[in-house]
Amino acid sequence: MDQIVNSLAVGCTYLLIALGFNLIFGVQRIVNLAYGEIFMVAAYAAAWSARAAPGQVALIISSAIIAAAAAGLSVYLCAIKPLGEVTNVNSPRHLSVIVSTIGFSIVLQNAAILKFGAYPQRFPRFLGDSVIASTVWMMIGAVCILFAVHMALRHTRAGLRLRAIADNPELALCTGIRTDHDKLLAVIFSSALAGVAALLICQQIGVVSPFIGSLYGFKALVVVIVGGLGNMRGAAFVALVLGSAEVATTVWLGSNYRDGVAFALLIGVLIFRNRRFHLGQLR
């Protein structure tokens, strides 16, 4: 039972960050590889607020969301928007955006190292001192966020506009939707998701470091790629499978092999899809 709970907690960890990846890709057709560093900025903002104002839960949550939104807007305005519109993932411009966001992520990571140092720091557990309480909050928060994102995309006017842009941006523009305005809204919304994810994850693991965004960001990217870019249900399924696989690996083989599971899963799926594609072509 303990390992089942741990599997769900780890899966929810990856799913929270994968939601932001999927939202950005669905609306803007780009893979923002600086998303993990947005998560990291929010984690440090929450840690600073928790130390400065212990017990002020509303202030801690607000600081994480505001810091994540500011970092997300900085990435968008400095590393994505100047490169122009991306309408196709196969276009050369999309590769330029990927390289640009990688560069911006390195800038944010080194800025955090200069400010806070390279070593991990303790993250104050403001929702409960025990690991069990933090894990329970993690799962409750993940379920609530999933439900809130689903309701926002399906039952609000802003969600309707975002789904229209994701389905056909040219047609959405012809119908009078201000695509630039709504793409900015998607950036803010997805960055806020990273802020909430940083709160819940760091609350559960109890530490924060400049490299935490790279670790969780790349694993969430594996979840998105394997589950399908833009596919929320696929990402949820793969996140739970990956969480279960990592927990099983830790129990049976040791924690040294845990991180390799995610990338072994990615390599295996890519090889399978590639062979399947070529067999289909031969037929």
PyMOL commands that set and color helices and strands:
alter all, ss='L'
color gray80, all
select helices_A, chain A and resi 2-28+35-52+57-83+92-116+131-155+157-167+169-174+179-205+212-227+232-252+255-282
alter helices_A, ss='H'
color red, helices_A
select strands_A, chain A and resi 121-122+207-208
alter strands_A, ss='S'
color yellow, strands_A
deselect
rebuild
show_as cartoon
